[in-house]
Structure formats: structure tokens, C-alpha cells
Amino acid sequence: MEPIVTVQDAVTAFADWIEPTAAELDAIEREMPAILADVDLLDAQIVTLDRVPSELDARRIRRARRRVLAERLALANRTAGETVPGGAA
């Protein structure tokens, strides 16, 4: 009989010494406004999970959706002219 082992050790075996590179941290920093807009949208949606949304809730969700779209558009416009290191597209 062969022992059953988990893949978790193989996946996290090197996680202690692997740190994000400066380029990865810069990419996260550039995407942070879009990430925060997504979080705001999720917050607005979570509030309405256990009740019927009021007009104020609906406005908050619409405003959050518009902000998400605006931030994603701004991110796409900012990153459209950038080149990726290593020649990847």
C-alpha cells in the first residue's frame, strides 16, 4: 500500500524565503485603486445580503459599480503603454 501524502508541503515548502520582487510590488501598487474599488463594491453588496435593498443601498451599489468600472478603465489605460520585462505581452 502506498502512503497518501498531501501536496501542501510541496506547495509551501519554499514559501518562507520567497518574497515578492520590486516589480511585483509595483504592479500591486498600480492595481491598488481597482482592488479597493472592488472591495467597496463587495461591501455594498454584502450589506444587502440579509435584507431587501433600500433606495440608498441601490445607489451605493450603483456608485460602487461605476467606481469599479472607472478604476479598471484607468488601470487599462495606464498599463496599455507599458512593456512587460522579458518580452512577454
Secondary structure, 3 states (H helix, E strand, C coil): CCCCCCCHHHHHCCCCCCCCCHHHHHHHHHHHHHHHHHHHHHHHHHHCCCCCCCHHHHHHHHHHHHHHHHHHHHHHHHHHCCCCHHHCC
